[in-house]
């Protein structure tokens, strides 16, 4: 499964990961188990600094960083839009 995740990340996000670099993750708010590709994520860092549960709750939604991310992961926009509508 880690090989499949590494392949998807390489293809979809242009992030080269080996299966050994794919780690377990407890989500963006995690302090311990965090996916290796997210350690330096600017979007995650921004949400944490603003003490937000997720970006859908941000008054600046959707910022330039998030919009750029949506171009590589349109499903993320759909999910956050649904969350935002429920607020």
Residue pairs with C-beta under 8 A, 6 or more apart in sequence:
2 19
2 20
2 22
3 19
5 17
5 19
5 22
6 17
6 18
6 19
6 21
6 22
9 15
9 17
9 22
9 37
10 16
10 17
12 72
12 73
13 37
13 72
13 73
14 72
15 37
17 36
17 37
21 36
21 37
22 35
22 36
23 33
23 34
23 35
23 36
24 33
24 35
25 33
25 34
25 35
25 38
26 32
26 33
26 34
28 38
28 41
28 44
28 47
28 48
28 54
29 48
29 53
38 44
42 65
43 55
43 65
43 66
43 69
46 55
46 63
46 65
47 54
47 55
47 58
50 58
52 58
54 80
54 83
55 61
55 62
55 66
55 80
56 80
56 81
56 83
56 84
56 87
57 83
57 84
57 87
61 80
61 84
62 70
62 77
62 80
66 80
69 76
70 76
70 77
